[in-house]
Amino acid sequence: MRPFSHCADLYASYLLATFLCLTRSGTRIHFVSKESFDYRYFYANDEEFGNYTCGLARDAAALLLRQAKPSEFLDNQWLSSFSLFKGNPSVLGSMVEQSCLSAISSFGFNQGTVHWKPTPSTLFEGDLIHRLPPRGNDCSIFFVPDDPYYKDIDALYLRVKHKPTKTVLVVPIQITIAKRHKDSEMLFYLNWARWQAFYDGYAMTTTFVWIVEDQQSWEEVMAKFRKTRSTLHMIMPQHQQAYVPVQEVYCPLGETLALARIRRTALALPSSVYPSTPEGKIDDIGESDGGERVPGESQLANLGGPSVDANSAKGGEWAGKGKNVDRKGKGRAAVENEAGSSPKRRRSTRLVTQKVGKWY
């Protein structure tokens, strides 16, 4: 039993070290040994703060944590690290996505006419249609792709019932806090005929859920057809469309994201906004991030932004009603400052994932 116990302890320490690197947290206070790091992709700098070598390592580490400890994406330490990446849309968007997926898995989803209870994530590889369970049994599954650059969606909920009638509910989910995003809704439903063929004989309903930063709406979308010389082809079925703010998915996540946005805006203001203080002294100024001065609560209040006090914040409130997603945008916003979702990049991500996940 001792060798197995020792291996389990090493693996737990490795997961902790990986988490600290993703959040750029201090390793000394957590008593993480040097042997816990996979130095091919993760390391601690001279100040003993964790870090990672590239975006591929970050994606692979996030997948590893989702498999082993998905609740880490709801931890206060994870949310608090958002301020470190407020100037990096790619990293911030990825972190928000991971938190949303863990929140839906842990607490369920209750918006509009769509409701389901907490459901563990089921990771899948490749084409989702080929990973669907056999017909004939009731099921309730929350699918999450193991590829961070999976086409069209970030997750999908499937519910199949056979009594009193055979029904299927399909809820594809796209998570984005970018101002522009490709039309994932249209792209997903271009393959709806394959879903209909698989569940032939079932009454199918579907709702496409956009999880965004600051918009909330619910509407019915009529079916769309494309006329050819011989017939009409349905390119989008009748479905419901939902825009849900991250605040509704997980309230602390919405508050933390709002605070990160306010601080980034404040850093762009003239220096007269901040009080003059001796170097190294904190006087109503938040934590320093790489030498930047971050405004304190009184400065944030003067900016006119929403309060993010956990005791006073109200779930369900959001700022602004403009669309957060431009469905005419092409592709991810340059995959948010990173390399595109090319097959080569996806293969590289999977290779790093295999190495990170099988370090021992």
C-alpha positions in Angstrom: 0.0 0.0 0.0 2.9 2.4 0.7 4.0 2.7 -3.0 0.5 3.4 -4.1 0.0 6.0 -1.3 3.3 7.7 -2.2 2.3 7.9 -5.9 -1.1 9.3 -4.9 0.6 12.0 -2.8 2.9 12.9 -5.6 0.0 13.2 -8.0 -2.0 15.4 -5.6 1.1 17.6 -5.2 1.5 17.7 -8.9 -2.1 18.9 -9.4 -1.6 21.6 -6.7 1.6 22.8 -8.5 -0.2 22.9 -11.8 -3.1 24.9 -10.3 -0.6 27.4 -8.7 1.1 27.8 -12.1 -2.2 28.5 -13.8 -3.1 31.2 -11.2 0.5 32.4 -10.9 0.3 31.9 -7.1 3.1 31.6 -4.6 4.5 28.1 -4.2 6.4 28.5 -1.0 3.3 29.2 1.2 1.7 26.0 -0.2 4.8 23.9 0.6 5.1 22.6 -3.0 8.3 20.7 -3.5 10.4 21.1 -6.6 9.8 17.5 -7.7 6.1 18.4 -8.2 6.7 20.5 -11.3 6.8 19.2 -14.8 9.6 21.6 -15.9 8.9 21.0 -19.5 5.8 23.2 -19.2 5.6 24.6 -15.7 8.0 26.4 -13.3 8.4 28.7 -10.4 10.2 32.0 -11.0 12.8 33.6 -8.8 10.1 35.0 -6.5 8.7 31.5 -6.3 5.5 32.3 -8.1 4.2 29.6 -10.5 4.0 30.1 -14.2 3.6 28.1 -17.5 5.7 28.2 -20.7 3.0 28.7 -23.3 -0.7 28.6 -24.1 -0.7 25.0 -25.1 0.6 24.1 -21.6 -2.2 26.2 -20.0 -4.9 24.5 -22.1 -3.5 21.0 -21.3 -3.3 21.8 -17.6 -6.8 23.1 -17.5 -8.0 19.9 -19.1 -6.1 17.9 -16.5 -7.7 19.8 -13.7 -11.2 19.4 -15.2 -10.7 15.6 -15.2 -9.3 15.4 -11.7 -10.5 18.5 -9.7 -13.1 20.5 -11.6 -14.2 22.4 -8.5 -10.8 24.2 -8.5 -12.2 26.5 -11.2 -14.7 27.9 -8.6 -12.1 28.4 -5.9 -11.5 31.9 -4.6 -7.9 31.7 -5.5 -8.8 30.9 -9.1 -11.2 33.8 -9.3 -8.8 36.2 -7.5 -6.2 35.6 -10.2 -8.4 37.2 -12.9 -6.9 40.6 -12.1 -3.4 39.3 -13.1 -4.7 38.6 -16.6 -7.1 41.6 -17.1 -4.9 42.8 -20.0 -4.9 39.4 -21.8 -8.3 38.6 -23.4 -7.3 35.1 -24.4 -6.3 33.9 -20.9 -9.2 35.8 -19.2 -11.7 34.3 -21.6 -10.3 30.8 -21.1 -10.5 31.2 -17.3 -14.1 32.5 -17.4 -15.0 29.5 -19.6 -13.6 27.0 -17.2 -15.4 28.6 -14.3 -18.7 28.6 -16.2 -18.4 24.9 -17.1 -17.7 24.0 -13.5 -20.5 26.1 -12.2 -23.1 24.5 -14.6 -21.8 21.0 -13.7 -21.9 21.7 -9.9 -25.1 23.7 -9.6 -27.1 22.8 -12.6 -28.8 25.2 -15.0 -32.0 27.1 -14.5 -32.8 29.7 -17.1 -36.1 30.4 -18.9 -37.7 27.1 -19.8 -34.5 25.1 -19.6 -33.7 23.4 -16.3 -31.5 20.6 -15.2 -29.9 19.4 -11.9 -26.2 19.2 -11.2 -24.6 16.8 -13.6 -21.0 15.7 -13.7 -19.1 16.7 -16.9 -18.6 14.0 -19.4 -15.5 14.7 -21.5 -15.6 13.5 -25.1 -13.1 13.4 -28.0 -13.8 13.9 -31.6 -17.2 14.1 -33.2 -19.9 14.4 -30.6 -22.5 12.5 -32.7 -20.2 9.4 -32.4 -20.1 9.7 -28.6 -23.9 9.8 -28.0 -25.2 7.0 -25.9 -27.2 4.2 -27.5 -30.9 4.9 -28.0 -33.4 3.1 -25.8 -32.3 4.4 -22.3 -33.1 7.6 -20.5 -30.1 9.8 -20.0 -29.0 13.2 -18.7 -25.5 14.1 -19.9 -23.4 17.3 -19.7 -20.8 17.0 -22.5 -17.6 19.0 -22.5 -15.0 18.6 -25.3 -11.5 17.7 -24.4 -10.3 20.0 -27.1 -10.2 23.7 -26.0 -10.6 24.7 -29.7 -13.6 22.4 -30.4 -15.6 23.7 -33.3 -18.8 25.7 -32.7 -19.6 25.0 -29.0 -18.0 24.8 -25.6 -20.4 22.3 -24.0 -23.7 20.5 -24.7 -26.5 19.2 -22.4 -28.5 16.2 -23.6 -31.6 14.8 -22.0 -33.4 11.8 -23.5 -36.8 10.5 -22.1 -39.0 7.6 -23.2 -42.0 8.1 -20.9 -44.7 9.2 -21.4 -43.4 9.9 -24.9 -40.0 9.8 -26.6 -38.4 13.2 -26.3 -34.9 14.7 -26.7 -33.7 18.0 -25.4 -30.4 19.4 -26.9 -28.8 22.5 -25.4 -25.6 23.6 -27.1 -23.6 26.2 -25.1 -21.2 28.8 -26.3 -19.2 30.8 -23.7 -17.6 34.1 -24.7 -16.8 37.5 -23.1 -15.3 38.8 -26.4 -17.1 41.6 -28.2 -17.0 39.7 -31.5 -17.4 36.0 -32.0 -18.2 33.7 -34.9 -21.8 32.7 -35.4 -21.6 29.4 -33.5 -25.3 29.1 -33.4 -25.7 28.9 -37.2 -22.6 26.7 -37.6 -23.9 24.2 -35.0 -27.4 23.9 -36.6 -25.9 23.3 -40.0 -25.4 19.7 -38.8 -28.9 19.4 -37.2 -29.9 16.9 -39.8 -27.4 14.4 -38.3 -29.1 14.8 -34.9 -32.5 14.3 -36.4 -31.3 11.1 -38.2 -29.8 9.7 -35.0 -33.0 10.4 -33.0 -35.4 9.5 -35.7 -38.8 8.9 -34.1 -38.2 11.2 -31.2 -39.8 14.6 -30.5 -36.8 17.0 -30.5 -36.5 20.4 -28.9 -33.4 22.6 -28.7 -32.2 25.8 -27.1 -28.9 27.5 -28.0 -27.4 29.2 -25.0 -24.9 32.0 -25.3 -23.1 32.7 -21.9 -21.8 36.3 -22.3 -20.7 39.1 -20.1 -23.5 41.6 -19.9 -26.6 40.6 -21.8 -29.7 38.7 -21.0 -32.5 37.7 -23.4 -34.7 34.8 -24.4 -36.5 34.5 -27.7 -37.9 32.1 -30.2 -36.1 31.7 -33.5 -38.0 30.5 -36.5 -36.7 27.8 -38.8 -34.6 29.0 -41.8 -34.5 27.4 -45.2 -32.3 27.6 -48.3 -34.0 27.2 -51.6 -32.4 25.2 -54.4 -33.6 24.3 -57.8 -35.4 21.2 -56.7 -36.4 21.7 -53.1 -36.0 23.6 -49.8 -33.3 22.7 -47.3 -33.6 23.6 -43.7 -30.3 25.3 -42.5 -31.6 26.1 -39.0 -34.4 24.5 -37.1 -36.9 26.3 -35.0 -35.4 26.7 -31.6 -35.0 29.0 -28.6 -32.1 31.4 -28.2 -30.9 32.5 -24.8 -28.3 35.0 -23.8 -27.2 34.5 -20.2 -24.8 36.7 -18.3 -22.0 35.0 -16.3 -23.5 36.7 -13.2 -26.5 34.4 -13.6 -24.3 31.3 -14.0 -22.2 31.9 -10.9 -22.5 35.1 -9.0 -19.0 35.4 -7.6 -17.6 34.9 -11.2 -19.7 37.8 -12.4 -18.5 40.0 -9.6 -14.9 39.1 -10.1 -15.0 39.7 -13.8 -16.7 43.1 -13.3 -14.0 44.1 -10.9 -11.2 43.1 -13.3 -12.9 45.1 -16.1 -13.2 48.2 -13.8 -9.5 48.0 -12.8 -8.4 47.7 -16.4 -10.4 50.8 -17.2 -9.0 52.6 -14.2 -5.4 51.9 -15.3 -6.0 53.7 -18.5 -7.2 56.9 -16.7 -4.9 59.9 -16.1 -2.6 59.6 -13.1 -4.6 62.4 -11.4 -7.2 59.9 -10.5 -4.9 58.2 -8.0 -3.6 59.7 -4.8 0.1 60.3 -4.5 1.7 57.9 -2.1 5.2 57.0 -1.1 6.7 54.2 -3.2 5.9 50.8 -1.7 3.1 52.1 0.5 -0.5 51.1 0.0 -3.0 54.0 0.6 -6.5 53.0 -0.7 -4.9 51.3 -3.6 -5.4 47.7 -4.5 -2.8 45.0 -5.0 0.0 45.8 -7.3 0.2 43.8 -10.5 3.6 43.8 -12.1 4.3 47.3 -11.0 0.9 48.7 -12.0 -1.1 50.7 -9.6 -4.5 49.3 -9.1 -7.3 51.6 -7.7 -8.8 50.9 -4.3 -12.5 50.8 -3.5 -13.0 54.6 -3.2 -11.4 55.1 -6.6 -13.5 52.4 -8.2 -16.6 53.9 -6.7 -15.8 57.2 -8.4 -15.6 55.5 -11.8 -19.3 54.8 -11.9 -18.8 51.1 -12.3 -20.9 48.4 -10.5 -20.0 47.5 -6.9 -18.7 44.0 -6.5 -19.1 43.7 -2.8 -20.2 40.1 -2.2 -22.6 41.3 0.5 -24.4 43.9 -1.6 -24.2 42.4 -5.1 -27.5 41.1 -6.5 -27.5 38.2 -8.8 -29.3 38.7 -12.1 -28.3 42.4 -12.5 -26.2 43.3 -15.5 -24.9 46.4 -17.1 -25.8 47.4 -20.6 -28.0 45.8 -23.1 -25.9 45.9 -26.2 -25.2 42.6 -27.9 -22.0 41.1 -26.5 -21.7 38.7 -29.5 -21.4 39.9 -33.0 -22.7 36.9 -34.9 -21.4 38.3 -38.2 -17.8 38.1 -36.9 -15.5 35.6 -38.5 -13.9 33.1 -36.2 -12.8 33.7 -32.7 -11.3 37.2 -32.2 -8.0 35.9 -33.6 -8.7 33.1 -31.1 -8.4 36.0 -28.7 -4.8 37.0 -29.5 -3.5 33.4 -29.8 -2.9 31.1 -32.7 -5.9 29.9 -34.7 -7.8 26.7 -34.2 -5.9 24.9 -36.9 -5.6 21.1 -37.0 -1.9 21.5 -36.4 -2.6 23.4 -33.2 -5.2 20.9 -32.1 -2.7 18.1 -32.5 -0.2 20.0 -30.6 -2.7 20.6 -27.8 -3.4 16.9 -27.6 0.2 16.0 -27.5 1.0 18.4 -24.6 -2.2 17.1 -22.9 -0.9 13.5 -23.1 2.5 14.5 -21.7 1.0 16.7 -18.9 -1.6 14.1 -17.9 0.9 11.2 -17.9 3.8 12.8 -16.2 4.5 9.9 -13.9 
